[in-house]
């Protein structure tokens, strides 16, 4: 249940494969945001797969409307993408394209929202280049990218039942959530003052 003044963090990401490293990374980060007192809502692979390709002025359906409404009330966002061929997946990019529906909002696009980034890739090269691509897209959407971005090398880290076998990776995912919640709190406090 959401309380007045409570921060809201939206997570989006993952793949169409249930239990993907990127989706489990997202869920670990969101759980930590909840531990820090935020409410969260995840739009993961299965729900993102229901989004039609974004068409300006079109109706993307119920999931698209829900995604945009949660993003409108979000204080922070965590995005987790797989690293596909050196960039984010089409699934994640298509979801981010729906932010265009917020262009006329008083806080247009992702303005005044802290955005934490997570990439899960089979190796370091794709992870690092994907992180750079995500930063560029978030900047274009006027979001405030947090300083720390986590790259999860799925060759080294393994996930099962919402847990990761590498404590270092869990710490990195927690750091992403820490920065999103902390920055979101600063901005929310400044809006009230």
Secondary structure, DSSP 8 states (H G I E B T S, - for coil): ---TT--EEEEEE--SSTT-HHHHHHHHHHHHHHHTT-EEEEE-HHHHTTS----TT----HHHHHHHHHHHH-SEEEEEEE-BTTB--HHHHHHHHGGGGGTTSSS-TTTT-EEEEEEEESSHHHHHHHHHHHHHHHHHTT-EEEEEEEEEETTT--EETTEES-HHHHHHHHHHHHHHHHHHHHHHHHHH-
